[in-house]
């Protein structure tokens, strides 16, 4: 709401001003789509309670988000990163690659979130999802935490610390988030179950999950053989 408030007094804001606001060059299509949704809901409410006579967001053009291209970290990149990383960073990499966690979720890992089998993670929107932990290194890290896996003077480290540490040992342009792409692609390749991968990643829509999953080569070969 702060961004909208900076546009001016409510009664002075018009559709053209909102369109210029949504056209920020630094914003991705997803950010623009989210901002439009916020503006639509906010001004609809303002109009409904009588704060404004005309809803300037009512005619805003819908924002189309182009389909993303999966960029999973390769086996070679992963092994190289693990070899370069210190003990703490290596653990961050494994939680992203072997459990599909976001940087913010890795930063806030707590012993209380693990019941010995399942890791209960609070993700975006406060939604909690449960992820089976099968890697022994991750199990031990959770069981031995006191109580944070990655403690700091403020309790636990921030997401930025995770992002910076992991990016530093990956090739330029590759991030912790691409390890989530790897997890999604590997999980799908082993199961062909998009719904399960969606639940593990904490996505609200399978359409989002599809942007993380690289199609397995054997599936492409099978499709071509079927058409031959």
C-alpha positions as CSV (number, residue, x, y, z in Angstrom):
1,X,0.0,0.0,0.0
2,X,3.0,2.3,0.6
3,X,3.8,2.4,-3.1
4,X,0.2,3.3,-4.0
5,X,0.1,6.0,-1.2
6,X,3.1,7.7,-2.8
7,X,1.2,8.3,-6.0
8,X,-0.8,11.0,-4.3
9,X,-4.1,11.7,-2.5
10,X,-6.7,8.9,-3.1
11,X,-9.2,11.1,-5.0
12,X,-6.4,12.4,-7.3
13,X,-5.2,9.0,-8.5
14,X,-6.4,8.0,-11.9
15,X,-6.0,5.0,-14.2
16,X,-3.2,6.6,-16.2
17,X,-1.2,7.1,-13.0
18,X,-1.7,3.5,-12.1
19,X,-0.6,2.3,-15.5
20,X,2.6,4.3,-15.3
21,X,3.2,2.9,-11.8
22,X,2.7,-0.7,-13.1
23,X,5.1,0.0,-16.0
24,X,8.2,0.2,-13.8
25,X,11.1,-1.2,-15.9
26,X,12.7,-2.9,-12.9
27,X,9.6,-5.0,-12.2
28,X,9.2,-8.5,-13.5
29,X,5.9,-9.6,-15.0
30,X,5.0,-11.6,-11.9
31,X,5.7,-8.5,-9.7
32,X,3.6,-6.4,-12.0
33,X,0.7,-8.9,-11.9
34,X,0.8,-9.0,-8.1
35,X,0.9,-5.2,-7.8
36,X,-2.1,-5.0,-10.2
37,X,-4.1,-7.4,-8.0
38,X,-3.2,-5.4,-4.9
39,X,-4.3,-2.1,-6.6
40,X,-7.5,-3.7,-7.8
41,X,-8.5,-5.0,-4.4
42,X,-7.5,-1.8,-2.6
43,X,-9.4,0.7,-4.9
44,X,-12.4,-1.7,-5.0
45,X,-12.6,-1.5,-1.3
46,X,-12.1,2.3,-1.3
47,X,-14.9,2.7,-3.8
48,X,-17.1,0.3,-1.9
49,X,-16.8,2.2,1.4
50,X,-17.3,5.6,-0.3
51,X,-13.7,7.0,0.0
52,X,-13.6,7.6,-3.7
53,X,-16.3,8.2,-6.4
54,X,-14.5,6.3,-9.2
55,X,-12.4,3.2,-9.1
56,X,-9.3,4.0,-11.1
57,X,-8.1,0.4,-11.1
58,X,-11.2,-1.2,-12.5
59,X,-10.1,-1.0,-16.1
60,X,-6.4,-1.8,-15.6
61,X,-5.3,-4.3,-18.4
62,X,-4.5,-7.8,-17.1
63,X,-0.8,-8.6,-16.8
64,X,0.3,-11.7,-18.7
65,X,3.2,-13.7,-17.2
66,X,5.3,-15.5,-19.8
67,X,6.0,-19.1,-19.0
68,X,9.3,-19.5,-17.2
69,X,12.1,-21.8,-18.4
70,X,13.4,-24.3,-15.8
71,X,17.1,-23.9,-15.1
72,X,18.1,-26.7,-12.8
73,X,21.6,-26.8,-11.4
74,X,23.5,-29.7,-13.1
75,X,25.2,-32.6,-11.3
76,X,28.6,-31.1,-12.2
77,X,27.7,-27.7,-10.9
78,X,26.3,-29.2,-7.7
79,X,29.4,-31.3,-7.0
80,X,31.7,-28.4,-7.7
81,X,29.7,-26.1,-5.4
82,X,29.8,-28.6,-2.6
83,X,33.6,-29.0,-3.0
84,X,34.1,-25.2,-2.8
85,X,31.7,-24.6,0.1
86,X,32.5,-24.4,3.8
87,X,30.6,-26.7,6.1
88,X,27.7,-24.2,6.7
89,X,27.2,-23.3,3.1
90,X,27.4,-27.0,2.1
91,X,24.5,-27.6,4.4
92,X,22.5,-24.7,2.9
93,X,23.1,-26.2,-0.6
94,X,21.9,-29.6,0.5
95,X,18.7,-28.2,2.0
96,X,17.9,-26.5,-1.3
97,X,18.9,-29.4,-3.6
98,X,17.7,-32.3,-1.5
99,X,14.6,-30.8,0.2
100,X,13.6,-28.1,-2.2
101,X,13.7,-25.3,0.3
102,X,13.7,-21.5,-0.4
103,X,16.5,-19.4,0.9
104,X,14.1,-17.8,3.5
105,X,13.1,-21.3,4.6
106,X,16.6,-22.5,5.0
107,X,17.5,-19.5,7.1
108,X,14.7,-20.1,9.6
109,X,15.2,-23.9,10.0
110,X,14.5,-24.9,13.6
111,X,14.9,-28.3,15.4
112,X,11.2,-28.0,16.4
113,X,10.1,-28.2,12.8
114,X,11.4,-31.8,12.4
115,X,9.6,-34.8,13.9
116,X,12.3,-37.3,13.0
117,X,10.8,-38.1,9.6
118,X,9.0,-35.0,8.3
119,X,10.2,-31.4,8.1
120,X,7.3,-29.0,8.6
121,X,8.1,-25.8,6.8
122,X,6.2,-22.5,6.9
123,X,6.4,-21.1,3.4
124,X,4.9,-18.2,1.5
125,X,1.6,-16.9,2.8
126,X,2.2,-18.8,6.1
127,X,1.3,-22.1,4.5
128,X,2.9,-25.1,6.1
129,X,4.0,-28.1,4.1
130,X,5.6,-31.3,5.2
131,X,8.7,-32.7,3.4
132,X,10.2,-36.1,4.1
133,X,13.8,-35.8,5.1
134,X,15.8,-38.8,3.7
135,X,19.3,-37.4,3.5
136,X,21.2,-38.4,6.7
137,X,23.2,-35.1,6.7
138,X,20.0,-33.1,6.8
139,X,18.5,-35.3,9.5
140,X,21.6,-34.9,11.7
141,X,21.7,-31.1,11.2
142,X,18.1,-30.8,12.3
143,X,18.4,-33.2,15.3
144,X,21.6,-31.4,16.5
145,X,20.3,-27.9,16.1
146,X,20.2,-25.6,19.2
147,X,17.5,-24.8,18.3
148,X,18.3,-23.0,15.0
149,X,20.2,-24.8,12.3
150,X,21.8,-21.5,11.2
151,X,21.9,-19.4,14.3
152,X,22.9,-15.7,14.6
153,X,22.9,-13.1,17.3
154,X,19.3,-12.2,16.4
155,X,18.1,-15.8,16.5
156,X,18.7,-17.1,13.0
157,X,20.4,-15.8,9.9
158,X,18.5,-13.9,7.2
159,X,17.6,-15.2,3.7
160,X,20.1,-12.8,2.2
161,X,22.9,-14.6,4.0
162,X,21.9,-17.9,2.5
163,X,21.5,-16.4,-1.0
164,X,24.9,-14.7,-0.9
165,X,26.7,-17.8,0.5
166,X,25.3,-20.2,-2.0
167,X,25.6,-17.9,-5.0
168,X,29.3,-17.4,-4.2
169,X,30.1,-21.1,-4.9
170,X,27.8,-21.6,-7.9
171,X,28.7,-20.4,-11.4
172,X,27.9,-16.7,-12.2
173,X,24.2,-16.2,-12.8
174,X,23.2,-19.3,-10.8
175,X,21.5,-19.0,-7.5
176,X,20.0,-20.9,-4.6
177,X,16.7,-20.8,-6.3
178,X,18.1,-22.8,-9.2
179,X,18.8,-25.6,-6.7
180,X,15.0,-25.7,-6.1
181,X,14.6,-26.1,-9.9
182,X,17.0,-29.0,-9.6
183,X,15.0,-30.6,-6.8
184,X,11.8,-30.2,-8.7
185,X,13.2,-31.6,-11.9
186,X,14.8,-34.6,-10.1
187,X,11.7,-35.3,-8.1
188,X,9.5,-35.2,-11.2
189,X,11.9,-37.4,-13.2
190,X,11.8,-40.0,-10.5
191,X,8.0,-40.1,-10.0
192,X,6.3,-38.4,-13.0
193,X,4.0,-37.0,-10.3
194,X,3.6,-33.3,-10.7
195,X,1.0,-33.0,-7.9
196,X,3.5,-34.5,-5.4
197,X,6.3,-32.1,-6.6
198,X,3.9,-29.2,-6.3
199,X,3.1,-30.1,-2.7
200,X,6.8,-30.5,-1.8
201,X,7.7,-27.1,-3.3
202,X,4.7,-25.4,-1.6
203,X,3.2,-24.0,-4.8
204,X,-0.5,-23.1,-4.9
205,X,-0.8,-24.0,-8.5
206,X,0.7,-26.8,-10.7
207,X,1.2,-24.1,-13.4
208,X,3.9,-22.6,-11.2
209,X,5.5,-26.0,-10.6
210,X,5.8,-26.6,-14.3
211,X,8.1,-23.6,-14.6
212,X,10.5,-25.4,-12.3
213,X,10.5,-28.8,-13.9
214,X,12.8,-29.7,-16.8
215,X,11.2,-32.4,-18.9
216,X,13.3,-35.6,-18.5
217,X,15.1,-36.7,-21.7
218,X,13.7,-40.2,-21.6
219,X,10.2,-38.7,-21.7
220,X,11.1,-36.8,-24.9
221,X,12.6,-39.9,-26.4
222,X,9.6,-42.0,-25.6
223,X,7.3,-39.3,-27.1
224,X,9.3,-39.2,-30.4
225,X,9.3,-43.1,-30.6
226,X,5.5,-43.1,-30.0
227,X,5.1,-40.7,-32.9
228,X,7.5,-42.6,-35.2
